[in-house]
Structure formats: C-alpha cells, structure tokens
C-alpha cells in the first residue's frame, strides 16, 4: 500500500510517500535522496526494501526537489546539518516515529549520518549509500561533468520531468555549493564522532565521484559499529546498478538490529 502526503516541516511544504503501515513494535525506514534527485529517481528501490524487510518505508522530497516547495534563491552555505535537524524532526513528529532507520544516498547519505548524531533517541541505525562528506578532486570532476551534461547534453531534459520549473535554481544551488570554499572545508567529522548507532555504508566501486576518501573518513571517525559493502561494477547509483545486492545488504543489516 502506497500513500502520498504533503506535510509541513521546518515551515516548508514537503511531498512524502509512505509504503506500508507504521508499526508500533518495529522501526520505520526513512529515505533521503541525493543532491539533485527526487522520489521517482529512487525508482522501485524503496518498495523492494519494504518487501524484503517487511518494514514501513517513508520517502520524502527535500525542500527544492520534485513536488516539494521550490527554492526561491541560492543557498550559499552547507545545508546538510540544517536539513538533518528541524525538517527531519518535524517529519518524525508528523508520523509519530520513535524508532527510525535512515536510508540516505549521496547528499542524503551525509544528511542521514549527521541526523544520527542529532536525533540519538529516534534514529536506531543508518544505511548511508555513497555519502559525499569530502569534496575532493574526483568529486569536483564529477560535478563538473554533470554541469557540462546539464548545459550541453541531455541531463537538463532528463531532470526537468522530475523537478519542473524549479530545476535550474535547484541544480545551480547544488553546483555552486560544491564549488564553494566554505563547503569544501566542511568534512562533517564532528558529527561522525557523535554517532552511537550501527551504520552500514554501501559504495559502488566505479563511482565517478569517488568513494575512498569518504570511506577512510568514516573508518577514522565513526565510533559505533560500522559495516561496509563495496559493490563491484556499480557506480554512484549503486542501489540501481546492483539493486538486488543492495536490497539484500539492507535486509541483512536490519535483521541484526
């Protein structure tokens, strides 16, 4: 069963999809998408995770994405801690969630880790898929490649069907931040050091944005139980490139909690 909601979180209108029923005696999986993504760009991965785990899944579009409230101006600061704070807390309160497993991809993967350090009484575990905490040379090259594809290729056309008229400000909000010196200086280690719940990190070995610096950072600073899966022949969207493998990893991780 899939339900669609529009809720208020941090005074913004956010679009949410709920798959399955919230159970009082079981955790709920909350999905956080990447930097220029949307609910539909997860494809059927959330539903597959729901079927494999039997747990309720909540997927939402962050401010500026998809059908959530659009951005009106560029944000010249690192939004990851902000998005991990009040918006998620309001979402938890709206659905009455007290036991949450966060599942984040890329930018959302970082938000999930930061949120685990902020909401310790609610977040019981994290699945962080290719989190991009460090803006290193390979990451910058990947962002530049995306910008080229957006301006001179077909990326803008592909993304427009998900984000509509809000796409341009969303895309350049992301690009500008990645190229900001202040953003590049933030590695989120102060949040990683405060994580107390189990963490599963999943990486695609062929990720064009690079994963090793972020994996090394996690191993160095996450004090809680850290499990790592590197999937061969998969890229930045490892959950789509190797969906069966990733779904099974998430299922097995949930069984250990």
HELIX and SHEET records of a PDB file:
HELIX    1   1 UNK A   40  UNK A   42  5                                   3    
HELIX    2   2 UNK A   45  UNK A   53  1                                   9    
HELIX    3   3 UNK A   80  UNK A   82  1                                   3    
HELIX    4   4 UNK A   83  UNK A   87  3                                   5    
HELIX    5   5 UNK A   88  UNK A   95  1                                   8    
HELIX    6   6 UNK A  107  UNK A  118  1                                  12    
HELIX    7   7 UNK A  137  UNK A  152  1                                  16    
HELIX    8   8 UNK A  155  UNK A  163  1                                   9    
HELIX    9   9 UNK A  164  UNK A  166  5                                   3    
HELIX   10  10 UNK A  167  UNK A  178  1                                  12    
HELIX   11  11 UNK A  181  UNK A  184  1                                   4    
HELIX   12  12 UNK A  189  UNK A  192  1                                   4    
HELIX   13  13 UNK A  212  UNK A  221  1                                  10    
HELIX   14  14 UNK A  238  UNK A  241  1                                   4    
HELIX   15  15 UNK A  243  UNK A  255  1                                  13    
SHEET    1   A 8 UNK A   2  UNK A   9  0                                        
SHEET    2   A 8 UNK A  12  UNK A  19 -1                                        
SHEET    3   A 8 UNK A  57  UNK A  60 -1                                        
SHEET    4   A 8 UNK A  28  UNK A  32  1                                        
SHEET    5   A 8 UNK A 100  UNK A 105  1                                        
SHEET    6   A 8 UNK A 123  UNK A 129  1                                        
SHEET    7   A 8 UNK A 198  UNK A 204  1                                        
SHEET    8   A 8 UNK A 226  UNK A 231  1                                        
END                                                                             
